[in-house]
Amino acid sequence: MSKRGGYPGGMGGFPGGMNINKLMKEAKKMQEDMEKTQEELSEREFENSVGGGAVSVKVSGNKKIKEIKLSKDAVDPDDVETLEELILTCINGAMQKADNAATESMGKYNIPGLM
């Protein structure tokens, strides 16, 4: 240790030669990159279709439902339960596609405890 009781190498240094200013700049750049990636992801759209095209759904990357389309053949007043199941399955599939894209996009920022 130095005579003044600090770390060897002066102020701003960490053991092993790490520089706090350099570390802070890298963290700020990573944060900016992550925000840009999240913005790009939110602008993407993900589609899913079930029942041979009877139901189709489009969601944004931030998981907002943008569109639901039903074919006329899917609408049977005597079998509403099947249509409900098709809609749920379709929406869940589209949301899963958005989640997978988010995991893939954000996976490059391998920060323990973040994802």
SVG drawing of the C-alpha trace seen along z (x, -y; Angstrom):
<svg xmlns="http://www.w3.org/2000/svg" viewBox="-75 -10 79 37">
<polyline fill="none" stroke="black" stroke-width="0.4" points="0.0,0.0 1.1,-3.6 2.0,-5.8 -1.4,-7.5 -3.3,-4.3 -4.9,-4.1 -4.6,-1.4 -1.3,-1.0 -1.4,-2.9 -3.3,-6.0 -7.0,-7.0 -9.5,-5.4 -7.8,-2.1 -9.0,1.3 -6.8,4.3 -5.7,5.9 -5.5,2.6 -9.2,2.1 -10.2,-1.5 -13.5,-2.7 -14.0,-5.3 -13.5,-2.8 -15.8,-0.4 -18.5,-3.1 -18.2,-4.0 -18.6,-0.4 -21.6,0.0 -23.2,-3.1 -22.6,-1.9 -24.1,1.5 -27.2,-0.2 -27.6,-2.3 -27.2,0.8 -29.7,2.7 -32.3,-0.1 -31.8,-0.2 -32.3,3.5 -35.4,3.3 -36.8,0.5 -36.1,2.5 -37.7,5.6 -40.9,3.6 -41.2,2.5 -41.2,6.0 -44.4,8.0 -44.9,11.7 -47.7,13.8 -49.2,17.1 -52.0,19.1 -53.9,22.2 -56.7,24.4 -55.5,24.4 -55.7,20.6 -59.0,20.4 -57.5,18.0 -54.5,15.8 -53.0,13.3 -50.3,10.6 -48.5,9.2 -45.8,6.6 -42.4,7.3 -43.6,5.8 -46.5,8.2 -49.4,6.0 -52.0,7.7 -52.2,5.8 -54.6,8.0 -56.9,11.0 -58.4,12.5 -61.1,15.2 -62.1,17.1 -65.9,17.4 -65.6,21.1 -64.2,20.8 -67.4,19.1 -69.9,21.8 -72.6,20.6 -73.0,24.2 -69.3,24.7 -68.1,21.5 -65.7,23.4 -63.6,24.6 -63.2,21.1 -62.2,19.9 -59.5,22.6 -58.2,21.7 -57.9,18.0 -56.1,18.8 -53.7,21.2 -53.0,18.7 -52.4,15.8 -50.1,17.9 -48.1,19.1 -47.6,15.5 -46.6,14.4 -44.1,17.3 -42.6,16.2 -42.1,12.6 -40.6,14.1 -38.2,16.2 -37.1,13.2 -36.5,11.2 -34.5,13.9 -32.4,14.3 -31.9,10.5 -31.1,9.8 -29.1,13.0 -26.0,11.2 -26.0,9.1 -25.0,11.9 -25.3,10.2 -25.9,12.6 -29.2,12.0 -30.6,9.8 -32.4,12.5"/>
</svg>
